[in-house]
Amino acid sequence: MTERKEVPWEGQCADAAYQFAFRCADLVTRNPHNLAAPLNGIINNLMTELWDRNFSQSEVRTAIGPGPEY
């Protein structure tokens, strides 16, 4: 019997981020309604989903960061 190694927690987090970004890129590429900024809608929905799962607004905003400074 071969023992299956569990992926470390950090690797699972990186994989979840990769899969989410990959799916977002696919959706944005297909964009059947030619929305001007489809990623904005995806991120807004993500924030709502995180809040619905009891992450606070400050936790979400801290995690996302202030954005680039120009």
PyMOL commands that set and color helices and strands:
alter all, ss='L'
color gray80, all
select helices_A, chain A and resi 9-30+38-52+57-64
alter helices_A, ss='H'
color red, helices_A
deselect
rebuild
show_as cartoon
